């Protein structure tokens, strides 16, 4: 896969692992952030045969793990769908039976009312799960590393085919966690793009991690 920021050298995203795009230029940082959100047309993407790819369909822009609110909410539809797809017949029947028991109890109590009330029961598990407010453990939102790891596991478990794009990770994790994160991404066989607004000297990363730097004068150093 090829990714390019107009007027700059392209980035070739071939192997699994983390890819770091860093810049000391406020202009470049703004352009990159807005580009992944399709707020400008400065990013171009193509497959290995140079067929154009849609930025929105190719990348999953996550943003800053702490400042973007509960970034896990947008994945709940995928999580529930994956759960239902992988639910075996025995447990599926147990879930439906439990809801039937609930329906019976509600129906019996409604008979005590003076109004002709009825319940329509639907075996669509997606609709049933909306009633239960399924959500991820909120405690993960207290840890930037925990948020990032959870998003990556969602991508893996739900087989999402987009590339996560995360900003400002260097603000939150230590050198040891950098190494752990890089190893985790490779083990998961994912490609992840990290965008950093910083001086190149401030990043302490392994030499085998692809690192693309655009300095404050918009000069490429890769």
C-alpha positions as a Markdown table, in Angstrom:
| # | Residue | x | y | z |
|---|---|---|---|---|
| 1 | Unk | 0.0 | 0.0 | 0.0 |
| 2 | Unk | 1.2 | 3.5 | -0.8 |
| 3 | Unk | 0.3 | 6.7 | 1.1 |
| 4 | Unk | 1.4 | 10.1 | 0.2 |
| 5 | Unk | 1.1 | 13.7 | 1.5 |
| 6 | Unk | 1.0 | 16.0 | -1.5 |
| 7 | Unk | 4.4 | 17.4 | -2.5 |
| 8 | Unk | 6.2 | 15.0 | -0.2 |
| 9 | Unk | 7.7 | 11.6 | -0.7 |
| 10 | Unk | 5.3 | 8.7 | -0.5 |
| 11 | Unk | 5.2 | 6.2 | 2.4 |
| 12 | Unk | 5.1 | 2.5 | 1.5 |
| 13 | Unk | 3.2 | 0.4 | 4.0 |
| 14 | Unk | 4.1 | -3.2 | 3.3 |
| 15 | Unk | 4.9 | -5.2 | 6.4 |
| 16 | Unk | 2.8 | -5.5 | 9.6 |
| 17 | Unk | 3.8 | -3.3 | 12.4 |
| 18 | Unk | 3.8 | 0.3 | 13.7 |
| 19 | Unk | 4.6 | 3.2 | 11.3 |
| 20 | Unk | 5.5 | 6.6 | 12.8 |
| 21 | Unk | 4.8 | 9.8 | 10.9 |
| 22 | Unk | 6.3 | 12.7 | 12.9 |
| 23 | Unk | 6.6 | 16.4 | 12.2 |
| 24 | Unk | 7.9 | 19.6 | 13.7 |
| 25 | Unk | 5.7 | 21.6 | 11.4 |
| 26 | Unk | 2.3 | 22.8 | 12.6 |
| 27 | Unk | 1.2 | 23.0 | 9.0 |
| 28 | Unk | 2.1 | 19.4 | 8.2 |
| 29 | Unk | 0.5 | 18.2 | 11.5 |
| 30 | Unk | -2.7 | 20.0 | 10.7 |
| 31 | Unk | -2.8 | 18.7 | 7.1 |
| 32 | Unk | -2.2 | 15.1 | 8.2 |
| 33 | Unk | -4.9 | 15.2 | 10.9 |
| 34 | Unk | -7.4 | 16.8 | 8.6 |
| 35 | Unk | -6.4 | 14.6 | 5.7 |
| 36 | Unk | -7.2 | 11.3 | 7.6 |
| 37 | Unk | -10.5 | 12.8 | 8.6 |
| 38 | Unk | -11.2 | 13.8 | 4.9 |
| 39 | Unk | -11.3 | 17.5 | 5.7 |
| 40 | Unk | -8.9 | 18.1 | 2.9 |
| 41 | Unk | -7.6 | 16.4 | -0.2 |
| 42 | Unk | -3.9 | 16.4 | 0.7 |
| 43 | Unk | -3.6 | 12.6 | 1.3 |
| 44 | Unk | -3.6 | 10.1 | -1.4 |
| 45 | Unk | -3.7 | 6.3 | -1.0 |
| 46 | Unk | -3.3 | 3.4 | -3.5 |
| 47 | Unk | -2.8 | -0.3 | -3.4 |
| 48 | Unk | 0.4 | -2.0 | -4.5 |
| 49 | Unk | -0.8 | -1.8 | -8.1 |
| 50 | Unk | -1.4 | 1.9 | -7.8 |
| 51 | Unk | -5.2 | 1.6 | -7.8 |
| 52 | Unk | -6.7 | 4.5 | -5.9 |
| 53 | Unk | -8.1 | 3.7 | -2.4 |
| 54 | Unk | -10.6 | 5.7 | -0.4 |
| 55 | Unk | -9.0 | 7.3 | 2.7 |
| 56 | Unk | -12.1 | 6.9 | 4.8 |
| 57 | Unk | -12.6 | 3.3 | 3.9 |
| 58 | Unk | -8.9 | 2.4 | 4.3 |
| 59 | Unk | -8.0 | 4.1 | 7.6 |
| 60 | Unk | -9.7 | 4.3 | 11.0 |
| 61 | Unk | -8.9 | 7.7 | 12.4 |
| 62 | Unk | -8.9 | 7.4 | 16.2 |
| 63 | Unk | -7.2 | 10.6 | 17.2 |
| 64 | Unk | -5.7 | 11.4 | 20.6 |
| 65 | Unk | -6.5 | 8.5 | 22.9 |
| 66 | Unk | -7.2 | 10.7 | 25.9 |
| 67 | Unk | -8.8 | 13.8 | 24.3 |
| 68 | Unk | -11.1 | 12.1 | 21.9 |
| 69 | Unk | -13.7 | 11.0 | 24.5 |
| 70 | Unk | -14.8 | 7.4 | 24.6 |
| 71 | Unk | -13.3 | 6.2 | 21.3 |
| 72 | Unk | -14.6 | 2.7 | 21.9 |
| 73 | Unk | -18.3 | 3.6 | 21.4 |
| 74 | Unk | -18.1 | 3.6 | 17.6 |
| 75 | Unk | -17.0 | -0.1 | 17.7 |
| 76 | Unk | -19.9 | -1.5 | 19.7 |
| 77 | Unk | -21.9 | -2.4 | 16.5 |
| 78 | Unk | -18.9 | -4.4 | 15.3 |
| 79 | Unk | -18.3 | -6.0 | 18.7 |
| 80 | Unk | -22.0 | -7.1 | 19.1 |
| 81 | Unk | -22.1 | -8.4 | 15.5 |
| 82 | Unk | -18.9 | -10.4 | 16.1 |
| 83 | Unk | -20.2 | -11.8 | 19.3 |
| 84 | Unk | -23.5 | -12.9 | 17.7 |
| 85 | Unk | -21.7 | -14.4 | 14.7 |
| 86 | Unk | -19.4 | -16.5 | 16.9 |
| 87 | Unk | -22.1 | -17.5 | 19.5 |
| 88 | Unk | -22.6 | -21.3 | 19.4 |
| 89 | Unk | -26.1 | -22.7 | 19.2 |
| 90 | Unk | -26.3 | -23.9 | 22.8 |
| 91 | Unk | -25.5 | -20.5 | 24.3 |
| 92 | Unk | -27.7 | -18.7 | 21.7 |
| 93 | Unk | -30.6 | -20.8 | 22.8 |
| 94 | Unk | -29.8 | -20.0 | 26.5 |
| 95 | Unk | -29.9 | -16.3 | 25.8 |
| 96 | Unk | -33.2 | -16.5 | 23.9 |
| 97 | Unk | -34.7 | -18.6 | 26.5 |
| 98 | Unk | -33.8 | -16.1 | 29.2 |
| 99 | Unk | -35.4 | -13.3 | 27.3 |
| 100 | Unk | -38.5 | -15.5 | 26.8 |
| 101 | Unk | -38.7 | -15.9 | 30.6 |
| 102 | Unk | -38.4 | -12.2 | 30.9 |
| 103 | Unk | -41.2 | -11.7 | 28.4 |
| 104 | Unk | -43.5 | -14.1 | 30.3 |
| 105 | Unk | -42.9 | -12.3 | 33.6 |
| 106 | Unk | -43.6 | -8.9 | 32.0 |
| 107 | Unk | -46.7 | -10.2 | 30.2 |
| 108 | Unk | -48.1 | -11.6 | 33.5 |
| 109 | Unk | -47.6 | -8.3 | 35.3 |
| 110 | Unk | -49.2 | -6.4 | 32.5 |
| 111 | Unk | -52.4 | -8.5 | 32.9 |
| 112 | Unk | -52.8 | -6.7 | 36.2 |
| 113 | Unk | -53.2 | -3.4 | 34.5 |
| 114 | Unk | -56.6 | -2.0 | 33.4 |
| 115 | Unk | -55.2 | -1.3 | 29.9 |
| 116 | Unk | -54.9 | -3.9 | 27.1 |
| 117 | Unk | -51.1 | -3.9 | 27.0 |
| 118 | Unk | -49.1 | -6.5 | 25.0 |
| 119 | Unk | -45.4 | -7.3 | 24.4 |
| 120 | Unk | -43.9 | -8.1 | 21.0 |
| 121 | Unk | -40.9 | -10.4 | 21.5 |
| 122 | Unk | -38.2 | -10.4 | 18.8 |
| 123 | Unk | -35.5 | -13.0 | 18.6 |
| 124 | Unk | -33.1 | -10.6 | 16.8 |
| 125 | Unk | -30.2 | -10.7 | 19.2 |
| 126 | Unk | -28.9 | -7.4 | 18.0 |
| 127 | Unk | -32.1 | -5.7 | 19.2 |
| 128 | Unk | -32.1 | -7.6 | 22.4 |
| 129 | Unk | -28.5 | -6.5 | 23.2 |
| 130 | Unk | -29.6 | -2.9 | 22.8 |
| 131 | Unk | -31.8 | -3.4 | 25.8 |
| 132 | Unk | -28.8 | -4.5 | 27.9 |
| 133 | Unk | -26.5 | -1.6 | 27.1 |
| 134 | Unk | -23.5 | -3.7 | 26.4 |
| 135 | Unk | -20.3 | -1.6 | 26.8 |
| 136 | Unk | -16.6 | -2.0 | 27.5 |
| 137 | Unk | -15.2 | -1.6 | 31.0 |
| 138 | Unk | -14.9 | 2.1 | 31.6 |
| 139 | Unk | -11.7 | 1.7 | 33.6 |
| 140 | Unk | -9.7 | 1.2 | 30.4 |
| 141 | Unk | -10.4 | 4.9 | 29.5 |
| 142 | Unk | -8.1 | 5.9 | 32.4 |
| 143 | Unk | -5.0 | 4.5 | 30.7 |
| 144 | Unk | -3.8 | 5.7 | 27.3 |
| 145 | Unk | -2.0 | 2.4 | 26.7 |
| 146 | Unk | -5.1 | 0.5 | 27.8 |
| 147 | Unk | -7.2 | 2.4 | 25.3 |
| 148 | Unk | -4.8 | 1.8 | 22.5 |
| 149 | Unk | -4.5 | -1.9 | 23.2 |
| 150 | Unk | -8.2 | -2.3 | 23.4 |
| 151 | Unk | -8.8 | -0.6 | 20.1 |
| 152 | Unk | -6.1 | -2.9 | 18.5 |
| 153 | Unk | -7.8 | -6.0 | 20.0 |
| 154 | Unk | -11.1 | -4.8 | 18.6 |
| 155 | Unk | -9.6 | -4.6 | 15.2 |
| 156 | Unk | -8.2 | -8.0 | 15.5 |
| 157 | Unk | -11.2 | -9.8 | 17.1 |
| 158 | Unk | -13.8 | -8.1 | 14.8 |
| 159 | Unk | -11.5 | -8.5 | 11.8 |
| 160 | Unk | -11.7 | -4.9 | 10.8 |
| 161 | Unk | -9.9 | -4.2 | 7.6 |
| 162 | Unk | -9.0 | -0.6 | 8.2 |
| 163 | Unk | -5.7 | 0.8 | 9.4 |
| 164 | Unk | -5.8 | 2.5 | 12.9 |
| 165 | Unk | -4.4 | 6.0 | 12.9 |
| 166 | Unk | -3.6 | 7.3 | 16.4 |
| 167 | Unk | -2.2 | 10.7 | 17.4 |
| 168 | Unk | 0.1 | 11.9 | 20.2 |
| 169 | Unk | 1.0 | 8.5 | 21.6 |
| 170 | Unk | 4.5 | 9.7 | 22.6 |
| 171 | Unk | 2.8 | 12.1 | 25.0 |
| 172 | Unk | 1.5 | 9.3 | 27.1 |
| 173 | Unk | 3.7 | 6.2 | 27.0 |
| 174 | Unk | 7.2 | 5.5 | 28.2 |
| 175 | Unk | 10.1 | 4.0 | 26.3 |
| 176 | Unk | 9.3 | 0.5 | 27.7 |
| 177 | Unk | 5.7 | 0.8 | 26.6 |
| 178 | Unk | 6.8 | 1.9 | 23.1 |
| 179 | Unk | 8.6 | -1.4 | 22.7 |
| 180 | Unk | 5.7 | -3.4 | 24.1 |
| 181 | Unk | 3.2 | -1.6 | 21.7 |
| 182 | Unk | 5.4 | -2.2 | 18.7 |
| 183 | Unk | 5.8 | -5.9 | 19.5 |
| 184 | Unk | 2.0 | -6.2 | 20.2 |
| 185 | Unk | 1.1 | -4.7 | 16.8 |
| 186 | Unk | 3.5 | -7.0 | 15.0 |
| 187 | Unk | 2.1 | -10.1 | 16.8 |
| 188 | Unk | -1.4 | -9.1 | 15.9 |
| 189 | Unk | -0.4 | -8.7 | 12.3 |
| 190 | Unk | -1.8 | -5.2 | 12.1 |
| 191 | Unk | -0.5 | -2.0 | 10.4 |
| 192 | Unk | -0.9 | 1.0 | 12.7 |
| 193 | Unk | 0.0 | 4.6 | 11.9 |
| 194 | Unk | 1.1 | 6.9 | 14.8 |
| 195 | Unk | 1.2 | 10.6 | 14.1 |
| 196 | Unk | 3.4 | 12.7 | 16.3 |
| 197 | Unk | 3.9 | 16.5 | 16.6 |
| 198 | Unk | 7.4 | 16.6 | 18.0 |
| 199 | Unk | 11.1 | 17.1 | 17.4 |
| 200 | Unk | 12.7 | 13.9 | 16.0 |
| 201 | Unk | 15.2 | 13.9 | 18.9 |
| 202 | Unk | 12.4 | 13.5 | 21.4 |
| 203 | Unk | 11.3 | 10.1 | 20.2 |
| 204 | Unk | 13.1 | 7.0 | 21.6 |
| 205 | Unk | 12.0 | 4.2 | 19.4 |
| 206 | Unk | 13.6 | 1.0 | 18.0 |
| 207 | Unk | 15.7 | 1.4 | 14.9 |
| 208 | Unk | 13.7 | -1.2 | 13.1 |
| 209 | Unk | 10.4 | 0.8 | 13.4 |
| 210 | Unk | 9.7 | 2.8 | 10.2 |
| 211 | Unk | 10.0 | 6.4 | 11.0 |
| 212 | Unk | 9.1 | 9.2 | 8.6 |
| 213 | Unk | 9.9 | 12.8 | 9.7 |
| 214 | Unk | 8.9 | 16.1 | 8.2 |
| 215 | Unk | 10.8 | 19.0 | 9.9 |
| 216 | Unk | 9.4 | 22.5 | 10.7 |
| 217 | Unk | 10.5 | 23.7 | 7.2 |
| 218 | Unk | 8.5 | 20.9 | 5.6 |
| 219 | Unk | 11.7 | 19.0 | 4.5 |
| 220 | Unk | 11.4 | 15.2 | 4.4 |
| 221 | Unk | 13.8 | 13.2 | 6.4 |
| 222 | Unk | 13.1 | 9.6 | 5.2 |
